[in-house]
Amino acid sequence: MNVKSTLGGLAGACTLTLLNESVKKLDKDAPRMDLLGMNAVARLMKGHNILSQTAARLFPVALAGDLVTNSLYYSMAEADNKRSTLIRGSLLGLAAGVGAVALPKSLGLNDEATTRTMKTKVLTVAWYVIGGLVAAAAINLLDKKKI
């Protein structure tokens, strides 16, 4: 992993997080990946006294975890050329979005945050695809390869 991939991954993760955090305030059907993240942190920390099980304490941990893991994930978008990087970024986003809709219940998490309505499901996938495209675009901007 190199600096441009890391920065591109961070750009994609920040975009995903900004979309989630801003649209949830405007639209009741918006995905609530923050709730999904807090649910996952609470489940991981169950039985430990490290965190109190309150949203105020879980949110920053979940947010940091999302930013780190999504940054690392999106940093894999870099490919041999700019076109392939964009394709890879969009496919990574698509896979993450579909996973965010399909996997929570099977992992023992409350899936309502990403599956509440059809609109919620579509927006969840869209947010992740946009994150992947932003990551790929940032990597391409930092790269000197030809198209």
ZAMARGU-4260 file (C-alpha; in steps of 0.2 Angstrom, whole numbers, plus 5000, padded with zeros to 4 digits):
<rodrens>
0) 5000/5000/5000 | 5007/5017/4995 | 5003/5035/5000 | 4991/5039/4985 | 4981/5023/4989
5) 4980/5027/5007 | 4974/5045/5004 | 4962/5039/4990 | 4955/5026/5002 | 4953/5040/5016
10) 4944/5051/5003 | 4932/5038/4999 | 4929/5034/5017 | 4926/5052/5022 | 4914/5054/5008
15) 4904/5039/5013 | 4904/5045/5031 | 4899/5063/5026 | 4885/5056/5015 | 4878/5045/5030
20) 4880/5059/5043 | 4872/5073/5033 | 4858/5064/5024 | 4852/5055/5039 | 4847/5072/5046
25) 4836/5076/5031 | 4828/5060/5026 | 4820/5047/5037 | 4823/5033/5025 | 4842/5037/5024
30) 4854/5023/5029 | 4860/5023/5047 | 4877/5016/5046 | 4881/5024/5062 | 4868/5014/5071
35) 4875/4998/5062 | 4892/5003/5068 | 4887/5006/5086 | 4878/4990/5086 | 4893/4981/5081
40) 4904/4990/5093 | 4892/4986/5107 | 4891/4968/5102 | 4910/4966/5102 | 4912/4975/5119
45) 4898/4965/5127 | 4904/4959/5144 | 4919/4971/5144 | 4920/4987/5155 | 4930/4997/5142
50) 4914/5006/5136 | 4898/5011/5144 | 4884/5005/5132 | 4878/5022/5128 | 4877/5030/5111
55) 4887/5045/5116 | 4902/5033/5120 | 4899/5021/5106 | 4897/5033/5092 | 4915/5040/5091
60) 4922/5022/5092 | 4911/5016/5078 | 4915/5032/5068 | 4933/5029/5070 | 4932/5011/5066
65) 4922/5015/5050 | 4934/5027/5044 | 4949/5016/5047 | 4941/5000/5039 | 4933/5009/5025
70) 4949/5019/5021 | 4959/5002/5021 | 4946/4994/5010 | 4944/5008/4997 | 4963/5009/4996
75) 4962/4993/4986 | 4955/5003/4972 | 4972/5006/4964 | 4975/4997/4947 | 4987/4997/4933
80) 4978/5012/4924 | 4966/5025/4928 | 4951/5017/4920 | 4954/5001/4929 | 4956/5010/4945
85) 4938/5018/4942 | 4931/5001/4938 | 4939/4993/4953 | 4933/5007/4965 | 4915/5006/4959
90) 4915/4987/4961 | 4923/4988/4978 | 4909/5000/4983 | 4896/4989/4975 | 4902/4974/4985
95) 4903/4984/5001 | 4885/4991/4999 | 4878/4975/4995 | 4887/4967/5010 | 4880/4981/5021
100) 4862/4977/5016 | 4864/4958/5016 | 4876/4953/5030 | 4871/4962/5046 | 4857/4950/5051
105) 4868/4935/5047 | 4881/4943/5059 | 4869/4945/5073 | 4867/4963/5070 | 4851/4973/5069
110) 4849/4976/5050 | 4836/4989/5050 | 4849/5003/5048 | 4852/4997/5030 | 4836/4988/5026
115) 4822/4998/5033 | 4814/5002/5016 | 4819/4999/4998 | 4825/5017/4997 | 4836/5013/5012
120) 4844/4998/5003 | 4847/5008/4987 | 4854/5023/4996 | 4866/5011/5006 | 4873/5003/4990
125) 4874/5020/4982 | 4884/5028/4996 | 4896/5014/4996 | 4898/5015/4977 | 4900/5034/4978
130) 4914/5031/4991 | 4923/5019/4980 | 4922/5031/4965 | 4929/5045/4975 | 4943/5034/4982
135) 4947/5029/4964 | 4946/5047/4957 | 4957/5053/4971 | 4970/5039/4968 | 4969/5044/4949
140) 4972/5063/4953 | 4987/5058/4963 | 4994/5046/4950 | 5004/5050/4934 | 4998/5035/4924
145) 4990/5037/4907 | 4972/5033/4904
</rodrens>
